[in-house]
Amino acid sequence: FFFFKQKTAYEILSGLVGSEMCIRDRYDAVAGTHLGNILGTSRSLEEINLKCNSLATKGIESLMNSLKTNISLKKLNLRKNDIPIEGAKILAAYLKGSSAFLEELDLSANPLQEEGAVEIASSLKTNKALKSLNLGDNALADDCATAIGDMLSTNRALEQLILESNATVSYTHLTLPTIRLVQV
């Protein structure tokens, strides 16, 4: 089942046009491969909402490989996609690369675990594009807070960091010179 918001493409074709796309309900790794192929050639799609699907590691791998050649996508919602540590490492490698153009990334409610979140935080030390990151509801702890604090000491692009529903994170580890921390 594909759900497209108004002002978006109505079919997934190699000639995809439109600025937003929302796909929900059991979009899996196989479909992720097909979307990845399309994204590699799209020059107009700016936002994708893939929340509440099952991309897991394989789907994330296809998606991130396609984004290496896509310069139009600015917002990516991967909330609740069963992204494990391995998928977080793939995301981190993309975010660390010079071809990363994403400005907003939602990774909330995924099983990233401590190790995955640390990888993502470390990758953002050199990222100059990402302005908003949601790591809420990932059961993160103090090791992650330390990695985020280290990242914030060098990253000047990130404006919003959402860490809600990570009750075990001690926010005293974070120094926030130019960032707005959202804690609920």
N, C-alpha and C positions, 0 to 999 in steps of 0.2 A: 504494500500500500504506500503510494507516494502522495504527499500533501504539499502543494505549492502555494505560497502566499501570493496575494495580488501583486501585480507588477513583476512577475517572475516567469521564467520559461515554463511551458506546459508539457513539454516532452524533453527527455534527455536524449539529445542528438549531438553529433559532432559539431553542428552549427549552433550550439547553445548560445542563446542571447538572454538578456535580462540581468538584473542586478542582484536579486536575492533568490535563494532556493531553500526550502524547508522539506526535509525528508524524515519521516518518523515511522515507528513501528516495525521493528525487526529488519532493519537495513543491515545486512550482514557483510562478512569479509568478501564474498564473491561480488556482491553489488558494489562494494568499496573499490574493487579492482576496475570495474566498468566506469564508475564515477572518476576514478583516478585518471583513466585514459582521456576522458572528456576534459577534465580540469587542465591537463597539460597543454591543451590547445585553446581554451577559452581565454578571451581577452576582455570580457565585460562582466563576468560574475564577480560581485564584490562581497557577498555574504552567503554562508551556508550554515544551516541549522540542522545538525545531525543528532540532536539530543535524543536519549532514550532508544538507542539502537544497540547492536552487538558487533561493532567493528572489530574489537579485540586487536591483537597484534597484527594480523595479516591485513586487515582493512586499513589500519593506521599506516602500515608500511606502504601500501599502494597510494594512499592519499598524500603522504608526505613526499613520495617520489614524484608525483605529479606536480606538487606545489613548487618544486625546484625550478620549473620553467614557467610558472604562472605568476604574473606580477599584478594581477587585478584583485585577487582575493584579499580582503582586509579583515573580515570577521569570520571566525570559525567557532561554532558551538559543538563541543564534543561531550557535553554533560551526560553522565550516566551511560557510558558506552563500553563498560567492562574492559577498560584499558589497563592492563597489568604493567608490571615493572618493565618488561621487554618493550611494550608499546611506548612507555614513557621515555625510554632510551632512544627510540626512533624519533619521537617528537623533539627530544633534546638535541639530537644531531641536526635536525632541520633548523631549529631555532638558533643554533650556533653558527650555521652557515651564512654566507654573505647573500644568499638568494632569498632569505626570509623577509617577506613583506607584510606578514600578518600584523595587524594593530591590536586586535582583540581576540583573546583565546579563553574559552571556558572549558576547564578540565574538572569541574566539580563532580562529586559523587562517582568517582572511578576508583578502582582498587590500585591506585598508583603506589601506595605504601610509601614509607619513608625513603627508601632507596630511589624510587622513581621521581619523587618530588625533589630530592637532592640533585638528581641528574638535570632536571628541568631548571632549577634555580642556578646551577653552575653554568648551564648553557646560556643563560641570559646575561652573564657578565659582559659579553661583547655585542649583544643584540641591540640594534639601534632603532628598530621599528616597533616592537611590541609596547603598547601603551596601557593595556589592561589585561590582567591575568586573574582568573578565578581558580583557586585551588581549594575551595571550600568543600567540606564533607568528604575528606580523604583520610581521616584518622592520622593526621600528621603529628609528629612529636618534636621535641627540642632539637634533635640533630638537624631536622629540616629548617627550623627557625634560625639556627646558626648559618646554614648554607644560604638562606634567604638574606640574612644580614650581610654576609660577605658579598652577595650579588648586588645588594643595594648600595654598597660602598663604591661600586664602579659603574653601574647602569644608571644612565641619566634619562632614558626614554620612558621607563615605566612610570605611569602616573597613578594607576589604581591597582592595588593588590587585595584580593578578597580571600580571606582565610577563615570565614565563618564555619561553624560546626566542626572545628578541629580543637576540641576541648583540651587536648593534652599539649598544645603548643604554648610555650611560655613566651609571650610577646616582649619580655624584657630583653631578649636576645637581639631584637630588631632595632636598628637605628634608621630613622626615616627622614633623611635630609630633604628630599624633594618628592616624596610619595604620600599619597593618601591611603592609609590603611583602613580597610573596612572590617570591623569586627562586630559580630552580632551575638 
